[in-house]
Amino acid sequence: MKTTTVIRYRMRADTADENQRLIEAVFAELAEGKPDGLHYAALRLDDGVSFVHIVSHDEDDADVLPTLGSFQKFLADFGDRVDGKPDRSDAGVVGSYRFLTP
């Protein structure tokens, strides 16, 4: 069974570019390790400071992201970069075209 989570948050204007660099490092590490069962996308919205992450994984792969050094670095000072509290919601996939599989 897949678990899908959507996280949305705003960064302070002076930390948005750094946040993007940290996210890019996570994707670089994922590209090297190629973990099975994980689907992950991160988007930076047009306002330049809002980000949306969509994470879908099999139950067996639930712990992949937290074990990555790059993800730990991303989280390390997240509270200092973010503007407000992130909104995190579990979600059910209604449909997906080459993005997430239900």
DRENTORKOL-3810 file (N, C-alpha, C; in nm, 4 decimals):
REM DRENTORKOL-3810
@n.u->0.0842; n.v->-0.1180; n.w->0.0000; ca.u->0.0000; ca.v->0.0000; ca.w->0.0000; c.u->0.0889; c.v->0.1246; c.w->0.0000
@n.u->0.0500; n.v->0.2235; n.w->-0.0765; ca.u->0.1271; ca.v->0.3483; ca.w->-0.0847; c.u->0.0735; c.v->0.4515; c.w->0.0133
@n.u->0.1649; n.v->0.5306; n.w->0.0662; ca.u->0.1321; ca.v->0.6448; ca.w->0.1488; c.u->0.1761; c.v->0.7691; c.w->0.0726
@n.u->0.0871; n.v->0.8660; n.w->0.0614; ca.u->0.1196; ca.v->0.9898; ca.w->-0.0088; c.u->0.0976; c.v->1.1071; c.w->0.0850
@n.u->0.1950; n.v->1.1961; n.w->0.0895; ca.u->0.1902; ca.v->1.3135; ca.w->0.1759; c.u->0.2246; c.v->1.4366; c.w->0.0937
@n.u->0.1521; n.v->1.5450; n.w->0.1203; ca.u->0.1773; ca.v->1.6738; ca.w->0.0557; c.u->0.2170; c.v->1.7727; c.w->0.1644
@n.u->0.3304; n.v->1.8396; n.w->0.1458; ca.u->0.3791; ca.v->1.9387; ca.w->0.2422; c.u->0.3948; c.v->2.0712; c.w->0.1683
@n.u->0.3354; n.v->2.1756; n.w->0.2238; ca.u->0.3452; ca.v->2.3088; ca.w->0.1631; c.u->0.3926; c.v->2.4062; c.w->0.2706
@n.u->0.4859; n.v->2.4961; n.w->0.2300; ca.u->0.5386; ca.v->2.5938; ca.w->0.3248; c.u->0.5956; c.v->2.7124; c.w->0.2500
@n.u->0.6167; n.v->2.8204; n.w->0.3233; ca.u->0.6783; ca.v->2.9427; ca.w->0.2696; c.u->0.8120; c.v->2.9635; c.w->0.3398
@n.u->0.9093; n.v->3.0040; n.w->0.2605; ca.u->1.0398; ca.v->3.0372; ca.w->0.3154; c.u->1.0486; c.v->3.1889; c.w->0.3306
@n.u->1.1391; n.v->3.2342; n.w->0.4146; ca.u->1.1713; ca.v->3.3767; ca.w->0.4165; c.u->1.2381; c.v->3.4084; c.w->0.2830
@n.u->1.2185; n.v->3.5280; n.w->0.2317; ca.u->1.2733; ca.v->3.5653; ca.w->0.1010; c.u->1.4247; c.v->3.5463; c.w->0.0939
@n.u->1.4940; n.v->3.5718; n.w->0.2047; ca.u->1.6400; ca.v->3.5606; ca.w->0.2039; c.u->1.6901; c.v->3.4167; c.w->0.2167
@n.u->1.5996; n.v->3.3200; n.w->0.2356; ca.u->1.6423; ca.v->3.1806; ca.w->0.2500; c.u->1.5864; c.v->3.0889; c.w->0.1412
@n.u->1.5050; n.v->3.1415; n.w->0.0509; ca.u->1.4397; ca.v->3.0574; ca.w->-0.0507; c.u->1.5402; c.v->2.9920; c.w->-0.1449
@n.u->1.6406; n.v->3.0663; n.w->-0.1897; ca.u->1.7403; ca.v->3.0083; ca.w->-0.2809; c.u->1.8215; c.v->2.8993; c.w->-0.2112
@n.u->1.8581; n.v->2.9216; n.w->-0.0862; ca.u->1.9304; ca.v->2.8196; ca.w->-0.0099; c.u->1.8441; c.v->2.6951; c.w->0.0061
@n.u->1.7155; n.v->2.7147; n.w->0.0330; ca.u->1.6241; ca.v->2.6023; ca.w->0.0467; c.u->1.6211; c.v->2.5198; c.w->-0.0820
@n.u->1.6158; n.v->2.5878; n.w->-0.1955; ca.u->1.6154; ca.v->2.5172; ca.w->-0.3231; c.u->1.7450; c.v->2.4381; c.w->-0.3422
@n.u->1.8578; n.v->2.4964; n.w->-0.3093; ca.u->1.9863; ca.v->2.4246; ca.w->-0.3219; c.u->1.9876; c.v->2.2981; c.w->-0.2349
@n.u->1.9338; n.v->2.3090; n.w->-0.1149; ca.u->1.9298; ca.v->2.1927; ca.w->-0.0256; c.u->1.8381; c.v->2.0837; c.w->-0.0816
@n.u->1.7269; n.v->2.1238; n.w->-0.1398; ca.u->1.6356; ca.v->2.0267; ca.w->-0.2016; c.u->1.7035; c.v->1.9597; c.w->-0.3208
@n.u->1.7721; n.v->2.0384; n.w->-0.4016; ca.u->1.8430; ca.v->1.9820; ca.w->-0.5173; c.u->1.9465; c.v->1.8788; c.w->-0.4735
@n.u->2.0103; n.v->1.9001; n.w->-0.3600; ca.u->2.1071; ca.v->1.8039; ca.w->-0.3077; c.u->2.0382; c.v->1.6724; c.w->-0.2692
@n.u->1.9164; n.v->1.6814; n.w->-0.2168; ca.u->1.8403; ca.v->1.5601; ca.w->-0.1842; c.u->1.8144; c.v->1.4805; c.w->-0.3120
@n.u->1.7719; n.v->1.5496; n.w->-0.4178; ca.u->1.7436; ca.v->1.4798; ca.w->-0.5432; c.u->1.8702; c.v->1.4217; c.w->-0.6054
@n.u->1.9831; n.v->1.4876; n.w->-0.5891; ca.u->2.1093; ca.v->1.4332; ca.w->-0.6387; c.u->2.1433; c.v->1.3036; c.w->-0.5649
@n.u->2.1231; n.v->1.3020; n.w->-0.4346; ca.u->2.1509; ca.v->1.1803; ca.w->-0.3580; c.u->2.0529; c.v->1.0691; c.w->-0.3943
@n.u->1.9264; n.v->1.1050; n.w->-0.4172; ca.u->1.8289; ca.v->1.0048; ca.w->-0.4600; c.u->1.8668; c.v->0.9462; c.w->-0.5964
@n.u->1.9159; n.v->1.0306; n.w->-0.6855; ca.u->1.9560; ca.v->0.9841; ca.w->-0.8187; c.u->2.0702; c.v->0.8834; c.w->-0.8099
@n.u->2.1576; n.v->0.9016; n.w->-0.7118; ca.u->2.2688; ca.v->0.8075; ca.w->-0.6923; c.u->2.2205; c.v->0.6761; c.w->-0.6333
@n.u->2.1352; n.v->0.6848; n.w->-0.5313; ca.u->2.0912; ca.v->0.5644; ca.w->-0.4599; c.u->1.9756; c.v->0.4914; c.w->-0.5252
@n.u->1.8930; n.v->0.5624; n.w->-0.6007; ca.u->1.7792; ca.v->0.5049; ca.w->-0.6720; c.u->1.6928; c.v->0.4130; c.w->-0.5834
@n.u->1.6411; n.v->0.4635; n.w->-0.4721; ca.u->1.5587; ca.v->0.3769; ca.w->-0.3864; c.u->1.4289; c.v->0.3368; c.w->-0.4564
@n.u->1.3964; n.v->0.2093; n.w->-0.4476; ca.u->1.2724; ca.v->0.1579; ca.w->-0.5050; c.u->1.1529; c.v->0.2016; c.w->-0.4215
@n.u->1.0398; n.v->0.2151; n.w->-0.4867; ca.u->0.9143; ca.v->0.2410; ca.w->-0.4159; c.u->0.8927; c.v->0.3841; c.w->-0.3721
@n.u->0.9870; n.v->0.4730; n.w->-0.4006; ca.u->0.9739; ca.v->0.6126; ca.w->-0.3587; c.u->0.9443; c.v->0.6993; c.w->-0.4812
@n.u->0.8427; n.v->0.7826; n.w->-0.4686; ca.u->0.8115; ca.v->0.8844; ca.w->-0.5684; c.u->0.8132; c.v->1.0170; c.w->-0.4943
@n.u->0.8888; n.v->1.1131; n.w->-0.5456; ca.u->0.9083; ca.v->1.2369; ca.w->-0.4711; c.u->0.9223; c.v->1.3513; c.w->-0.5703
@n.u->0.8495; n.v->1.4569; n.w->-0.5456; ca.u->0.8605; ca.v->1.5776; ca.w->-0.6274; c.u->0.8617; c.v->1.6977; c.w->-0.5342
@n.u->0.9389; n.v->1.7977; n.w->-0.5707; ca.u->0.9410; ca.v->1.9242; ca.w->-0.4969; c.u->0.9224; c.v->2.0351; c.w->-0.5992
@n.u->0.8360; n.v->2.1283; n.w->-0.5666; ca.u->0.8044; ca.v->2.2386; ca.w->-0.6567; c.u->0.8256; c.v->2.3713; c.w->-0.5856
@n.u->0.8771; n.v->2.4677; n.w->-0.6588; ca.u->0.8885; ca.v->2.6046; ca.w->-0.6093; c.u->0.7847; c.v->2.6857; c.w->-0.6846
@n.u->0.6950; n.v->2.7500; n.w->-0.6121; ca.u->0.5847; ca.v->2.8213; ca.w->-0.6748; c.u->0.6292; c.v->2.9572; c.w->-0.7282
@n.u->0.5454; n.v->3.0162; n.w->-0.8121; ca.u->0.5784; ca.v->3.1414; ca.w->-0.8808; c.u->0.6096; c.v->3.2580; c.w->-0.7874
@n.u->0.5612; n.v->3.2546; n.w->-0.6646; ca.u->0.5912; ca.v->3.3652; ca.w->-0.5736; c.u->0.7375; c.v->3.3636; c.w->-0.5284
@n.u->0.8073; n.v->3.2541; n.w->-0.5589; ca.u->0.9499; ca.v->3.2454; ca.w->-0.5284; c.u->0.9837; c.v->3.1996; c.w->-0.3875
@n.u->0.8864; n.v->3.1968; n.w->-0.2986; ca.u->0.9145; ca.v->3.1603; ca.w->-0.1601; c.u->0.8321; c.v->3.0416; c.w->-0.1103
@n.u->0.7335; n.v->2.9994; n.w->-0.1876; ca.u->0.6492; ca.v->2.8861; ca.w->-0.1476; c.u->0.6974; c.v->2.7588; c.w->-0.2154
@n.u->0.6981; n.v->2.6512; n.w->-0.1388; ca.u->0.7415; ca.v->2.5210; ca.w->-0.1878; c.u->0.6347; c.v->2.4174; c.w->-0.1568
@n.u->0.6232; n.v->2.3192; n.w->-0.2447; ca.u->0.5328; ca.v->2.2058; ca.w->-0.2246; c.u->0.6130; c.v->2.0789; c.w->-0.2498
@n.u->0.6048; n.v->1.9864; n.w->-0.1563; ca.u->0.6683; ca.v->1.8560; ca.w->-0.1715; c.u->0.5572; c.v->1.7514; c.w->-0.1758
@n.u->0.5689; n.v->1.6568; n.w->-0.2681; ca.u->0.4762; ca.v->1.5448; ca.w->-0.2766; c.u->0.5602; c.v->1.4189; c.w->-0.2648
@n.u->0.5294; n.v->1.3403; n.w->-0.1638; ca.u->0.6057; ca.v->1.2192; ca.w->-0.1355; c.u->0.5101; c.v->1.1015; c.w->-0.1338
@n.u->0.5421; n.v->1.0001; n.w->-0.2117; ca.u->0.4633; ca.v->0.8780; ca.w->-0.2134; c.u->0.5600; c.v->0.7612; c.w->-0.2024
@n.u->0.5295; n.v->0.6687; n.w->-0.1146; ca.u->0.6206; ca.v->0.5556; ca.w->-0.0948; c.u->0.5443; c.v->0.4333; c.w->-0.0499
@n.u->0.6031; n.v->0.3179; n.w->-0.0758; ca.u->0.5508; ca.v->0.1935; ca.w->-0.0227; c.u->0.5785; c.v->0.1910; c.w->0.1268
@n.u->0.4997; n.v->0.1174; n.w->0.2010; ca.u->0.5211; ca.v->0.1094; ca.w->0.3458; c.u->0.6622; c.v->0.0642; c.w->0.3797
@n.u->0.7181; n.v->-0.0265; n.w->0.3009; ca.u->0.8535; ca.v->-0.0777; ca.w->0.3270; c.u->0.9601; c.v->0.0293; c.w->0.3067
@n.u->0.9300; n.v->0.1336; n.w->0.2286; ca.u->1.0278; ca.v->0.2381; ca.w->0.1976; c.u->1.0041; c.v->0.3659; c.w->0.2762
@n.u->0.9265; n.v->0.3577; n.w->0.3821; ca.u->0.8859; ca.v->0.4765; ca.w->0.4572; c.u->1.0036; c.v->0.5525; c.w->0.5172
@n.u->1.1130; n.v->0.4853; n.w->0.5454; ca.u->1.2236; ca.v->0.5492; ca.w->0.6155; c.u->1.3370; c.v->0.5948; c.w->0.5237
@n.u->1.3173; n.v->0.5937; n.w->0.3929; ca.u->1.4256; ca.v->0.6265; ca.w->0.3000; c.u->1.4713; c.v->0.7714; c.w->0.3146
@n.u->1.3826; n.v->0.8682; n.w->0.3036; ca.u->1.4233; ca.v->1.0093; ca.w->0.3077; c.u->1.4962; c.v->1.0475; c.w->0.4360
@n.u->1.4441; n.v->1.0137; n.w->0.5530; ca.u->1.5130; ca.v->1.0551; ca.w->0.6763; c.u->1.6540; c.v->0.9983; c.w->0.6921
@n.u->1.6864; n.v->0.8925; n.w->0.6197; ca.u->1.8195; ca.v->0.8334; ca.w->0.6328; c.u->1.9234; c.v->0.9016; c.w->0.5436
@n.u->1.8794; n.v->0.9835; n.w->0.4499; ca.u->1.9720; ca.v->1.0505; ca.w->0.3584; c.u->2.0440; c.v->1.1652; c.w->0.4286
@n.u->2.1750; n.v->1.1721; n.w->0.4125; ca.u->2.2516; ca.v->1.2824; ca.w->0.4709; c.u->2.2059; c.v->1.4172; c.w->0.4192
@n.u->2.1731; n.v->1.4242; n.w->0.2898; ca.u->2.1284; ca.v->1.5504; ca.w->0.2313; c.u->1.9934; c.v->1.5941; c.w->0.2880
@n.u->1.9070; n.v->1.4979; n.w->0.3174; ca.u->1.7763; ca.v->1.5315; ca.w->0.3750; c.u->1.7929; c.v->1.5769; c.w->0.5198
@n.u->1.8834; n.v->1.5134; n.w->0.5919; ca.u->1.9113; ca.v->1.5559; ca.w->0.7291; c.u->1.9652; c.v->1.6988; c.w->0.7301
@n.u->2.0506; n.v->1.7314; n.w->0.6316; ca.u->2.1032; ca.v->1.8670; ca.w->0.6211; c.u->1.9915; c.v->1.9658; c.w->0.5870
@n.u->1.9004; n.v->1.9261; n.w->0.4979; ca.u->1.7849; ca.v->2.0081; ca.w->0.4633; c.u->1.7018; c.v->2.0407; c.w->0.5880
@n.u->1.6818; n.v->1.9422; n.w->0.6728; ca.u->1.5996; ca.v->1.9618; ca.w->0.7930; c.u->1.6729; c.v->2.0326; c.w->0.9064
@n.u->1.8056; n.v->2.0289; n.w->0.9060; ca.u->1.8855; ca.v->2.0750; ca.w->1.0204; c.u->1.8493; c.v->2.2157; c.w->1.0660
@n.u->1.8402; n.v->2.3105; n.w->0.9762; ca.u->1.8058; ca.v->2.4475; ca.w->1.0156; c.u->1.6792; c.v->2.4963; c.w->0.9461
@n.u->1.5926; n.v->2.4004; n.w->0.9122; ca.u->1.4679; ca.v->2.4335; ca.w->0.8438; c.u->1.3865; c.v->2.5366; c.w->0.9217
@n.u->1.3786; n.v->2.5199; n.w->1.0519; ca.u->1.3018; ca.v->2.6116; ca.w->1.1362; c.u->1.3520; c.v->2.7548; c.w->1.1306
@n.u->1.4802; n.v->2.7715; n.w->1.1028; ca.u->1.5369; ca.v->2.9060; ca.w->1.0907; c.u->1.5098; c.v->2.9684; c.w->0.9537
@n.u->1.4864; n.v->2.8830; n.w->0.8521; ca.u->1.4630; ca.v->2.9327; ca.w->0.7160; c.u->1.3165; c.v->2.9575; c.w->0.6851
@n.u->1.2293; n.v->2.8796; n.w->0.7454; ca.u->1.0874; ca.v->2.8816; ca.w->0.7095; c.u->1.0157; c.v->3.0042; c.w->0.7668
@n.u->0.9138; n.v->3.0492; n.w->0.6957; ca.u->0.8300; ca.v->3.1613; ca.w->0.7388; c.u->0.6928; c.v->3.1058; c.w->0.7744
@n.u->0.6733; n.v->3.0736; n.w->0.9006; ca.u->0.5466; ca.v->3.0145; ca.w->0.9436; c.u->0.5586; c.v->2.8643; c.w->0.9589
@n.u->0.4457; n.v->2.8015; n.w->0.9758; ca.u->0.4415; ca.v->2.6582; ca.w->1.0007; c.u->0.4044; c.v->2.5849; c.w->0.8714
@n.u->0.4775; n.v->2.4778; n.w->0.8374; ca.u->0.4426; ca.v->2.3993; ca.w->0.7195; c.u->0.3057; c.v->2.3337; c.w->0.7347
@n.u->0.2363; n.v->2.3187; n.w->0.6231; ca.u->0.1082; ca.v->2.2490; ca.w->0.6190; c.u->0.1341; c.v->2.1109; c.w->0.5612
@n.u->0.1072; n.v->2.0093; n.w->0.6393; ca.u->0.1333; ca.v->1.8710; ca.w->0.5983; c.u->0.0017; c.v->1.7954; c.w->0.5993
@n.u->-0.0270; n.v->1.7273; n.w->0.4868; ca.u->-0.1512; ca.v->1.6515; ca.w->0.4753; c.u->-0.1256; c.v->1.5182; c.w->0.4081
@n.u->-0.1866; n.v->1.4141; n.w->0.4619; ca.u->-0.1878; ca.v->1.2876; ca.w->0.3907; c.u->-0.2883; c.v->1.3028; c.w->0.2768
@n.u->-0.2637; n.v->1.2340; n.w->0.1669; ca.u->-0.3492; ca.v->1.2493; ca.w->0.0499; c.u->-0.3692; c.v->1.1140; c.w->-0.0172
@n.u->-0.4821; n.v->1.1010; n.w->-0.0827; ca.u->-0.5091; ca.v->0.9836; ca.w->-0.1652; c.u->-0.4968; c.v->1.0238; c.w->-0.3114
@n.u->-0.4289; n.v->0.9433; n.w->-0.3890; ca.u->-0.4111; ca.v->0.9723; ca.w->-0.5306; c.u->-0.5400; c.v->0.9376; c.w->-0.6041
@n.u->-0.5987; n.v->1.0370; n.w->-0.6680; ca.u->-0.7195; ca.v->1.0172; ca.w->-0.7474; c.u->-0.6818; c.v->0.9772; c.w->-0.8893
@n.u->-0.5776; n.v->1.0381; n.w->-0.9393; ca.u->-0.5282; ca.v->1.0063; ca.w->-1.0724; c.u->-0.3868; c.v->1.0584; c.w->-1.0867
@n.u->-0.3130; n.v->1.0005; n.w->-1.1790; ca.u->-0.1760; ca.v->1.0410; ca.w->-1.2015; c.u->-0.1372; c.v->1.0010; c.w->-1.3424
@n.u->-0.0718; n.v->1.0899; n.w->-1.4105; ca.u->-0.0207; ca.v->1.0573; ca.w->-1.5421; c.u->0.1301; c.v->1.0737; c.w->-1.5395
@n.u->0.1993; n.v->0.9624; n.w->-1.5337; ca.u->0.3455; ca.v->0.9599; ca.w->-1.5318; c.u->0.4053; c.v->1.0380; c.w->-1.4140
@n.u->0.3344; n.v->1.0437; n.w->-1.3057; ca.u->0.3844; ca.v->1.1173; ca.w->-1.1891; c.u->0.3821; c.v->1.0300; c.w->-1.0663
@n.u->0.2653; n.v->0.9984; n.w->-1.0184; ca.u->0.2503; ca.v->0.9101; ca.w->-0.9043; c.u->0.1600; c.v->0.7941; c.w->-0.9458
@n.u->0.1859; n.v->0.6778; n.w->-0.8922; ca.u->0.0980; ca.v->0.5650; ca.w->-0.9225; c.u->0.0113; c.v->0.5362; c.w->-0.8022
@n.u->-0.1200; n.v->0.5251; n.w->-0.8220; ca.u->-0.2088; ca.v->0.4973; ca.w->-0.7085; c.u->-0.1901; c.v->0.3571; c.w->-0.6526
END
